[in-house]
Amino acid sequence: PTPGEPTFRELVEQVRRGEATEIVTTGESIGDEELMLLADLPALKHLASENFHGTAIGLQALTELPSLQRLQLRGGELGDRAIAVIAGCAKLKNLNLPDAQFSDVGLAALKSLTQLEQLRFHSPNVSDKGLTQIAEMKSLRFLHLIAVPVTDEGLAHLESMERLESFYIDDSLITDQGIERLLKAKPRLHLHINQQHSDRDPSHGTHPH
């Protein structure tokens, strides 16, 4: 673990004793063996690992957590099989996968998360077609795409998202024309492009996030 940071097992015990509802690690490597320790933690609401190397097998333990609402995993084997397992975490509201490999098929599985409000991910295997799956996530309010190779064609699918209020996109293939079209359809959308707040956002300089 990072110096001064409790070990994963220590954090598990804190949740088990009712002293915490989250497990957040930065330096310690977390894999399937560690995930198996979570199976009897009904109070766990937030799990985050910045050094994840688990697989779909270990992630099965998360589907037994009735209170899990926030999940952040960086690294690991986060392909379509893993995403299909994560889609079984019915109470998820916030999903953050900044270093994944899933495809449009994986995105389709996430549509079963009817409470999902915030989705942030990187995957080089998601295409414009994948954004049609995101557009069908009716509860989604915040979306952040990191180096996902989508174009203006995919961006157009987001125009139909009634609840979408914040959109961040970094290192994509979109153009100014695509952005103009999206903002014409959603003039109140909070927008960041390549880590910069768009000056075409009507809330420029006043937004809370």
N, C-alpha and C positions, 0 to 999 in steps of 0.2 A: 504493500500500500504506500501511498504518498506519505512522507513523514508527517506525523501528527494526525493522520486520518485513521479512524477505527478500521479494523479489518472487516471484510464482508461477513464473516461469521459473528463478529461482535455486533454488527448492525442487525443481523438476523435475530440475535438474542434480545436486542433492545425492543424490536417489534414484538417478539414472542411474549415479552414481559409486559407489554402494553405501554412502553415508554416512548414509542415512536410509531409513525405510520409510513415512513419512507426509508428507502435504502438507496444512497447515492454514493458511488465510488468513482474515483478519477484514475488513480495509478494502478490499482490492483487488477490483475487479469481475471476476468470472470467467464467461466465456461459452463458446460453441462453439469459438472459435479456440483458447482455452487448453486445453480438454478434448482437442483433437486432439493436443496435445503429450504426452499420457499413453499413447499407444498402444503404446509400446515400453518400458514400465516394469513388468516382471513381478514386481518385488519390492515394489511399492506395496501396502500393507495398509490405509492409512487416508487418506481424502480428506475434507476439510471446507472449506466456503466459507460465510461469513456474508453474502456479497454476490454471489449467484449469479444470472445472467440467461441461462443456457443453455436449450437445447431438447432434444427427443428425438433430433434429428440428432446433436448433439454428444455426448450421453450414450452413443451407440453405442460410443464409444471405451472406456468402462468395461467393456464385456462382454469386452474383450480382455485384461483384467487378471486373471491367474489367482490372485493372492494377495489381492485386495481383500476385506476383511472388515468394514470400518466406513465408512459413507458418511453425511455430514451436509451437506445443502444447504438454504440459506434463500433463498427467492425463486425466480425463473425460471418457466418454463412447465412446471410439474410437474403436468400433467393425466394423463389415462389413457394417452395415447401414451407419455409419458415414463416412467410407472410400468411399462408393459409392457417397456420397454427395460431399466430397472433390474432387473426380475425375471430378466433374463438374466445377472446377476452371481451366479453359482451359489454362491460361497463367502461371501456376505454373512451376517454374524452380528448386525450392529447397523445399523439404518436409522433416520435421524433427519431428518424433513422438516417443520420447524415452520411453514412458510408455503407450503402446496401447494393444489392445486385438483382433485385426482383424485376419482373417485366410487367407488361400490361395485364397479364394473367393474375399476377399478385395483387395489383390494384383492384381488379374486379372482386377479389375475395374480400377486400376491406369494405365493400359496400354493405356487408352484414353488420358493421359497427354503427348502429343507428344513433348512438350518442356521441359519435366522434365530432369534435368541434375544431380541433387544430391538428393539421397534418404538415410535417416538415420532413423532406427526404432528399437524398441524392441516389440516383441509380442511372447508369448509362444505358440501361436496357428498356427504359420507358420511352414510348413514342407519342406522337400526336394522338394516336388512337387511345392511348391510356388516359388522356385527359377527358375522353368521353366517359370513362369510368368515374373519374373524380367529379364530373358534373352531376352524376347521379347520387352523390353523397349529400343527402338533403340537409343534414345537420351541420355541415362544415361551414365554419365562419372565418377561419384563418388558414391560409395555404402558403407554403414556402417551398419552392423548387430550387434545388442546388445543382447546377451543372447537369440538368436534365435536357437532352437534345430535342426539345420541342420547338416548333415553328409557329408562325402566325396562324396556320391552319388549326393547330391544337389549341392555341390560345382562344380562338373563337368559341370553343365549347364551354368556356367558363362564363360566357355571357348569360347563360340561363340559370346560374346559381343564385337563387333568391336571397340566401342568407350570407353569402360571401361578403365580408366587409374589409378584409385585409389580405393583400397578395404581395408576396416577396418572390422575386425571381432573379437568380444569379447565373451568369455564364451560359446563356441559352442561345438559340438561333432566331429569336424573335426580332422584329424590326420596329421602327417608330410607327410605321403604318398599322402594325398589329396592335400596338399599345393604344394608338388613337382610337381604333375601332372598339377596343375593350372599354376604354373610358367613356366613349360615347354611349355604349350600352349600359355602363355602370358608373355614372358620373360621380358618385360618392365613395367610390372604392379607394381605400387607403393603399398606396402603391409604393413599393421599393424596387428599384432595378439596379442590379450589380452593387448592392450594399449602399445605394444612394436613394434618399427620399425623392421621389419624382416631384418636380415643381408643378406638374399638372394635377397633382392631388389637391382637391379642395380643402383638405385638412392640413396642408403643408405647414409645419411649424407648430401645430397645436395638438398633434395626435399623442395618445398616452402609450403607444407601443410601436 
